[in-house]
């Protein structure tokens, strides 16, 4: 069951819901970090480390989220950010 399907039935995530979606979140996190290492991005080594730190901070803050709607929005934002990074573009917030 996806986050969107769960969001239609309840508002708050249970521990089971969070555990079920943990692999998708970790995969997204790792993909974003890998994309930040791409040579296609116009970043210096120091800027890459700063951007990775920003990504870590965003994921750490978002890990405390319990609203299914907010979690779904955060995942959508993460996938959008990843798509921009893979195109060699920098999103404004990461």
C-alpha positions as a LaTeX table, in Angstrom:
\begin{tabular}{lrrr}
\hline
Residue & $x$ (\AA) & $y$ (\AA) & $z$ (\AA) \\
\hline
Unk1 & 0.00 & 0.00 & 0.00 \\
Unk2 & 1.44 & 3.35 & $-0.99$ \\
Unk3 & 1.50 & 6.54 & 1.06 \\
Unk4 & $-1.31$ & 7.98 & $-1.08$ \\
Unk5 & $-3.54$ & 4.96 & $-0.50$ \\
Unk6 & $-2.85$ & 5.12 & 3.23 \\
Unk7 & $-3.56$ & 8.85 & 3.24 \\
Unk8 & $-7.09$ & 8.18 & 2.05 \\
Unk9 & $-7.92$ & 6.04 & 5.07 \\
Unk10 & $-6.11$ & 7.71 & 8.00 \\
Unk11 & $-4.39$ & 10.99 & 8.72 \\
Unk12 & $-1.50$ & 9.97 & 11.00 \\
Unk13 & 1.18 & 7.44 & 10.15 \\
Unk14 & 1.54 & 4.40 & 12.37 \\
Unk15 & 4.89 & 2.82 & 13.15 \\
Unk16 & 3.97 & 0.07 & 10.68 \\
Unk17 & 3.35 & 2.65 & 7.93 \\
Unk18 & 6.67 & 4.32 & 8.63 \\
Unk19 & 8.54 & 1.00 & 8.63 \\
Unk20 & 6.90 & $-0.02$ & 5.37 \\
Unk21 & 8.02 & 3.18 & 3.62 \\
Unk22 & 11.52 & 3.31 & 5.09 \\
Unk23 & 13.17 & 1.55 & 2.09 \\
Unk24 & 11.65 & 4.07 & $-0.35$ \\
Unk25 & 12.83 & 7.01 & 1.75 \\
Unk26 & 16.35 & 5.60 & 2.10 \\
Unk27 & 16.51 & 4.91 & $-1.63$ \\
Unk28 & 15.42 & 8.47 & $-2.41$ \\
Unk29 & 17.97 & 9.86 & 0.06 \\
Unk30 & 20.81 & 7.82 & $-1.45$ \\
Unk31 & 19.75 & 8.76 & $-4.98$ \\
Unk32 & 19.79 & 12.45 & $-4.13$ \\
Unk33 & 23.26 & 12.15 & $-2.57$ \\
Unk34 & 24.53 & 10.28 & $-5.66$ \\
Unk35 & 22.99 & 12.90 & $-7.95$ \\
Unk36 & 24.76 & 15.64 & $-5.99$ \\
Unk37 & 28.07 & 13.91 & $-6.82$ \\
Unk38 & 27.33 & 14.14 & $-10.53$ \\
Unk39 & 29.82 & 15.98 & $-12.68$ \\
Unk40 & 26.91 & 17.54 & $-14.59$ \\
Unk41 & 26.17 & 19.93 & $-11.73$ \\
Unk42 & 28.03 & 23.24 & $-11.70$ \\
Unk43 & 29.34 & 22.81 & $-8.15$ \\
Unk44 & 32.76 & 22.91 & $-6.53$ \\
Unk45 & 33.76 & 20.20 & $-4.08$ \\
Unk46 & 32.98 & 22.45 & $-1.12$ \\
Unk47 & 29.58 & 23.37 & $-2.56$ \\
Unk48 & 28.78 & 19.66 & $-3.06$ \\
Unk49 & 29.49 & 19.00 & 0.63 \\
Unk50 & 27.29 & 21.93 & 1.63 \\
Unk51 & 24.43 & 20.66 & $-0.56$ \\
Unk52 & 24.79 & 17.16 & 0.89 \\
Unk53 & 24.61 & 18.64 & 4.38 \\
Unk54 & 21.45 & 20.51 & 3.42 \\
Unk55 & 19.93 & 17.29 & 2.08 \\
Unk56 & 20.80 & 15.46 & 5.32 \\
Unk57 & 19.23 & 18.25 & 7.38 \\
Unk58 & 16.04 & 18.14 & 5.31 \\
Unk59 & 15.74 & 14.37 & 5.67 \\
Unk60 & 16.49 & 14.51 & 9.41 \\
Unk61 & 13.83 & 17.17 & 9.95 \\
Unk62 & 11.31 & 15.35 & 7.76 \\
Unk63 & 11.93 & 12.08 & 9.63 \\
Unk64 & 9.91 & 13.51 & 12.52 \\
Unk65 & 6.85 & 14.04 & 10.31 \\
Unk66 & 3.81 & 11.91 & 11.19 \\
Unk67 & 1.12 & 13.30 & 8.88 \\
Unk68 & 0.57 & 11.02 & 5.89 \\
Unk69 & $-0.36$ & 13.96 & 3.68 \\
Unk70 & 2.84 & 15.81 & 4.57 \\
Unk71 & 4.92 & 12.66 & 4.10 \\
Unk72 & 3.42 & 12.17 & 0.63 \\
Unk73 & 4.19 & 15.82 & $-0.23$ \\
Unk74 & 7.78 & 15.45 & 1.02 \\
Unk75 & 8.27 & 12.31 & $-1.10$ \\
Unk76 & 6.87 & 14.06 & $-4.18$ \\
Unk77 & 9.20 & 17.00 & $-3.55$ \\
Unk78 & 12.13 & 14.62 & $-3.15$ \\
Unk79 & 11.39 & 12.87 & $-6.45$ \\
Unk80 & 11.02 & 16.23 & $-8.20$ \\
Unk81 & 14.34 & 17.39 & $-6.74$ \\
Unk82 & 15.98 & 14.17 & $-7.90$ \\
Unk83 & 14.64 & 14.64 & $-11.42$ \\
Unk84 & 16.11 & 18.16 & $-11.55$ \\
Unk85 & 19.46 & 16.97 & $-10.24$ \\
Unk86 & 19.58 & 14.19 & $-12.82$ \\
Unk87 & 19.03 & 16.80 & $-15.54$ \\
Unk88 & 22.01 & 18.77 & $-14.24$ \\
Unk89 & 19.90 & 21.52 & $-12.68$ \\
Unk90 & 20.02 & 22.76 & $-9.11$ \\
Unk91 & 16.73 & 23.15 & $-7.27$ \\
Unk92 & 16.37 & 26.33 & $-5.26$ \\
Unk93 & 15.99 & 24.65 & $-1.84$ \\
Unk94 & 18.72 & 22.01 & $-1.84$ \\
\hline
\end{tabular}
